[in-house]
């Protein structure tokens, strides 16, 4: 650390990080997309909040 900031490491630290990132459409666009998909498929289940 230098001046309170991490600047890097000389070698691998062996640490891992798992990031769970989700990119979701707004609800209205989601329902439009689902209706298009459901018209093409027979077994699509839609659960609305």
N, C-alpha and C positions, 0 to 999 in steps of 0.2 A: 504494500500500500504506500502511496505517496500523496501527501496532503489529504488523507482521508478517502482517496479514490483507488480502486483496484486497477492496476496497470498491466497485469499479466502474470504468467507463470513461466518458469523455465522448462517444465516438463508436464506430463500428464498428471493430474491430481487424482484420478480414479473416481471422481465424483460423477454422478449422472443426475440429470433433471428430466422429469416428465412434464410436458406441457399439454394440457387438454384445452385446445382452442376450437371454438365452434363459430362458424360464420352462418348466420341464419337470415332468411328473408323476412321482411315484415309480414305480419299475419295475413293481410289481404293478398299479397303476392303469393304467399305460401298456399292459400286456399285455391287460387287460380291455377297454380302449378299442379296441385293435387287433383283438381277436377280434370285437367288435361290428361294426367297419368291414369286416373280411374276410368276414363272413357276408353282407354286402350287395354286395360287389364281387368280381369274379372274379380280377383280377390284382393282388393285394396281396402284396408280398414282405416277410417279417418276418425281420430279422437279429437274433439274440440274441447277446449278448456271451459 
